[in-house]
Amino acid sequence: MTLRIGVIGLGYWGPNLSRVLQGQTDCEVTAICDRSPQRLAHCARQFPRALATTQDAEVLRREVIDAVVIATPTRTHYSLARKALEQEIHTFVEKPLATSSEECEHLIELAEERGLTLFVGHVFLYSAPVAKLKDLVATGDLGDLYYISSTRLNLGPVRHDVNALWDLAPHDISIMLELMGDSPVSVSCAGLAYLNEQVHDVCSLALHFTNKRMGIVHVSWLDPHKKRVMTVVGSRKMAVYDDIEPLEKIKVYDHGIETPAYSDSYGEFQFSYRYGDTYSPRLNEVEPLKAECRSFIDCVLQAARPRTDGRNGLEVVRVIEAANLSLLNGNGRVELPHTASPRVNARASCVAI
């Protein structure tokens, strides 16, 4: 069976998704859609057999497509995904899934009622570096997990419909939830709006987990340097993931600080510092976007549940929603209902429903 896929949104990410999907042997891009006639005309030359339209209603028809990819501005995700699911169309939504947990829950209900695939574009969960970090945590190589910190900075692109928290933080939050194997119990966030007083350009987010674990996320689209770095600190070792690094994306440091088991006085109490080897583990590199699209196709054709399904998308949106509430209300902690969700094994593309 050849899966017929439509792509709505041909701005920044849609053309990349279209390219990768068209390259799959069991998939064909049969419809493309964008409100900009110029962008539409440009992409139509690459997909001469596909229906090209500025109207999403012309794409969201079962006689045209079996599945749709939605790569539009965040505020439109819910309405487009809802229309697609109501038309019995399998749906891939770029991150974040929606702008509220209530919207996410409705989409999940629609997909489950109709037996459809609802897939969220948390592309980094399909990358080799994140899979390796998951292995390091799962095998206990890093010891007990203490905290994870991440920095995602760049000069633009500046969004007008969402702040930097909604635009940039979903990537790092999705990775942290995967590595922690849990959702946070509370969230706090601080930030500043420089270019537009209604839209925060810089945000710093703290996620508080059980067992004294913590996640720290710093995002900005006003920084002169592009930076994508995540540090995972454990009781035995530490790992640094630099997504900009072309070759050695992960480095593991056998460094640590040890507390003496016993001392008679404060003067005898001394921490010991360990400086061991540093190494870069081998990664089985595959283009993450290709792996993500392949997973979506397989899950549709095999009626399987994606790793990044609607509930995975809901977890991330709940965190951002709480962080945004903190951001707008004095930066205090916002409690989250702590319901430990089962995490899908990082090695599996999808699991049977």
Residue pairs with C-beta under 8 A, 6 or more apart in sequence:
1 26
1 301
2 26
2 27
2 28
3 26
3 27
3 28
3 66
3 67
3 297
3 300
3 301
4 28
4 30
4 31
4 64
4 65
4 66
4 67
5 21
5 27
5 28
5 29
5 30
5 31
5 65
5 66
5 67
5 68
5 69
6 29
6 30
6 31
6 32
6 33
6 51
6 59
6 60
6 64
6 65
6 67
6 68
6 69
7 14
7 17
7 18
7 21
7 29
7 31
7 32
7 33
7 68
7 69
7 71
8 14
8 32
8 33
8 34
8 56
8 59
8 68
8 69
8 70
8 71
8 72
8 80
9 33
9 34
9 69
9 70
9 71
9 72
9 73
9 94
10 18
10 32
10 33
10 34
10 36
10 39
10 40
10 42
10 43
10 71
11 34
11 36
11 39
11 71
11 72
12 71
12 157
13 71
13 94
13 121
14 34
14 43
14 69
14 71
15 43
15 46
16 289
17 69
17 71
17 289
17 293
18 29
18 32
18 43
18 46
18 47
18 69
19 46
20 287
20 289
20 290
20 293
21 27
21 29
21 69
21 293
21 297
22 28
22 29
22 47
23 290
24 293
24 294
24 297
26 297
26 301
27 293
27 297
28 49
29 47
29 50
30 49
30 50
30 51
30 64
30 65
31 50
31 51
31 52
31 53
31 58
31 59
31 64
31 65
32 40
32 43
32 44
32 47
32 50
32 51
32 52
32 53
32 59
33 40
33 52
33 53
33 54
33 55
33 56
33 58
33 59
34 40
34 43
34 54
35 54
36 54
37 54
40 52
40 53
40 54
41 52
43 52
44 50
44 52
51 58
51 59
51 64
53 59
56 80
56 83
57 83
58 64
59 65
59 68
60 68
60 80
60 83
60 84
60 87
60 89
61 87
62 87
62 88
62 89
65 89
66 89
66 90
66 300
67 89
67 90
67 91
67 92
67 117
67 296
67 300
68 80
68 84
68 89
68 90
68 91
68 92
69 92
69 94
70 76
70 77
70 80
70 81
70 84
70 91
70 92
70 93
70 94
71 94
71 121
72 80
72 94
73 161
73 162
74 96
74 99
74 161
74 162
74 166
74 167
75 99
75 161
75 162
77 93
77 94
77 96
77 97
77 98
77 99
78 98
78 99
78 103
78 106
78 107
80 93
81 91
81 93
81 97
81 98
81 107
81 118
82 106
82 107
82 110
84 91
85 91
85 107
85 110
85 111
85 114
85 116
85 118
86 110
88 114
88 116
89 116
90 116
90 117
90 118
90 119
90 300
91 107
91 111
91 116
91 117
91 118
91 119
92 119
92 120
92 121
92 296
93 107
93 118
93 119
93 120
93 121
93 313
94 120
94 121
95 120
95 121
95 122
95 123
95 170
95 171
95 174
95 313
95 316
96 120
96 166
96 170
96 313
96 316
96 317
96 320
97 103
97 104
97 107
97 120
97 310
97 313
97 314
97 316
97 317
98 104
98 107
98 313
98 317
99 162
99 166
99 317
100 317
100 321
101 314
101 317
101 318
101 321
104 310
104 313
104 314
104 317
105 314
107 118
107 310
108 118
108 310
108 311
108 314
110 116
110 118
111 117
111 118
111 310
115 303
117 296
117 299
117 300
117 303
117 306
117 309
118 306
118 309
118 310
118 313
119 295
119 296
119 299
119 306
119 308
119 309
120 306
120 308
120 309
120 310
120 312
120 313
120 316
121 292
121 308
122 170
122 171
122 174
122 308
122 312
122 313
122 316
123 171
123 288
123 289
123 292
124 130
124 171
124 174
124 175
124 288
125 174
125 175
125 178
125 307
125 308
125 346
126 288
126 289
126 291
126 292
126 295
126 307
126 308
127 288
127 291
128 283
128 284
128 285
128 286
128 288
129 241
129 243
129 249
129 250
129 283
130 175
130 178
130 179
130 241
130 346
131 346
131 347
132 250
132 281
132 283
133 175
133 179
133 230
133 232
133 239
133 241
133 250
134 178
134 179
134 346
135 141
135 346
136 142
136 232
136 237
136 239
136 252
136 281
137 145
137 179
137 181
137 232
137 234
138 346
140 236
141 236
141 237
141 252
142 232
142 233
142 234
142 235
142 236
142 237
142 238
142 239
142 252
143 234
143 235
143 236
143 237
143 256
144 234
144 235
144 236
145 179
145 180
145 213
145 232
145 233
145 234
146 212
146 213
146 214
146 233
146 234
146 235
147 213
147 214
147 215
147 216
147 233
148 176
148 179
148 180
148 214
148 215
148 216
148 230
148 231
148 232
148 233
149 215
149 216
149 217
149 218
149 230
149 231
149 233
150 172
150 175
150 176
150 215
150 216
150 217
150 218
150 229
150 230
150 231
151 218
151 219
151 227
151 228
151 229
151 230
152 168
152 169
152 171
152 172
152 217
152 218
152 219
152 220
152 227
152 228
153 218
153 219
153 220
153 221
153 223
153 225
153 226
153 227
154 220
154 221
154 223
154 226
154 227
155 221
155 222
155 223
155 224
155 225
155 226
156 221
157 221
158 195
158 201
158 221
159 166
159 167
159 199
159 221
160 196
160 199
162 199
163 191
163 193
163 199
163 200
163 201
163 203
163 324
163 327
164 191
164 200
164 201
164 202
164 203
164 219
164 220
164 221
165 189
165 191
165 200
165 203
165 205
165 219
165 320
165 323
165 324
165 327
166 320
166 324
167 219
167 221
168 219
168 220
168 221
169 203
169 205
169 217
169 219
169 320
169 323
170 316
170 320
172 217
172 219
172 230
173 205
173 207
173 215
173 217
173 316
173 319
173 320
174 308
174 312
174 316
175 230
176 207
176 215
176 217
177 183
177 312
177 315
177 316
177 319
177 343
178 343
178 346
179 232
180 209
180 213
180 215
181 343
182 209
182 210
182 340
182 341
182 343
183 209
183 315
183 318
183 319
183 336
183 338
183 339
183 340
183 341
184 207
184 208
184 209
184 215
184 319
184 336
185 208
185 209
185 210
185 335
185 336
185 338
186 208
186 322
186 333
186 334
186 335
186 336
187 205
187 206
187 207
187 208
187 319
187 322
187 323
187 326
187 333
187 334
187 336
188 205
188 206
188 208
188 323
188 326
188 331
188 332
188 333
188 334
189 203
189 204
189 205
189 206
189 323
189 324
189 326
189 327
189 331
190 203
190 204
190 326
190 327
190 331
191 200
191 201
191 202
191 203
191 204
191 327
192 200
192 201
192 202
193 199
193 200
193 201
194 201
194 202
194 222
195 201
195 222
200 327
201 220
201 221
201 222
202 219
202 220
202 222
203 217
203 218
203 219
203 220
203 323
203 327
204 216
204 217
204 218
204 219
205 215
205 216
205 217
205 218
205 219
205 323
206 214
206 215
206 216
206 217
207 214
207 215
207 216
207 217
207 319
208 214
208 333
209 215
210 338
226 244
227 244
228 242
228 243
228 244
229 240
229 241
229 242
229 243
229 244
230 240
230 241
230 243
231 238
231 239
231 240
231 241
232 238
232 239
232 240
232 241
235 256
236 254
236 256
237 252
237 253
237 254
237 255
237 256
238 252
238 253
238 255
238 256
239 250
239 251
239 252
239 253
240 250
240 251
240 253
241 249
241 250
242 249
242 250
242 251
243 249
248 280
249 280
249 283
250 280
250 281
250 283
251 278
251 279
251 280
252 278
252 279
252 280
252 281
253 276
253 278
254 274
254 276
254 277
254 278
255 273
255 274
255 275
255 276
256 273
256 274
257 271
257 272
257 273
257 274
258 271
258 272
258 273
258 274
259 271
260 268
260 269
260 270
260 271
260 272
263 269
263 270
291 349
292 308
294 349
295 306
295 307
295 308
295 349
295 350
296 306
298 304
298 349
298 350
299 305
299 306
299 349
299 350
302 350
302 352
303 352
303 353
304 350
304 351
304 352
304 353
305 344
305 350
305 351
305 352
305 353
306 312
306 349
306 350
307 344
307 346
307 348
307 349
307 350
307 351
311 341
312 344
315 341
318 336
319 336
322 334
322 336
323 334
325 334
326 332
326 333
326 334
344 351
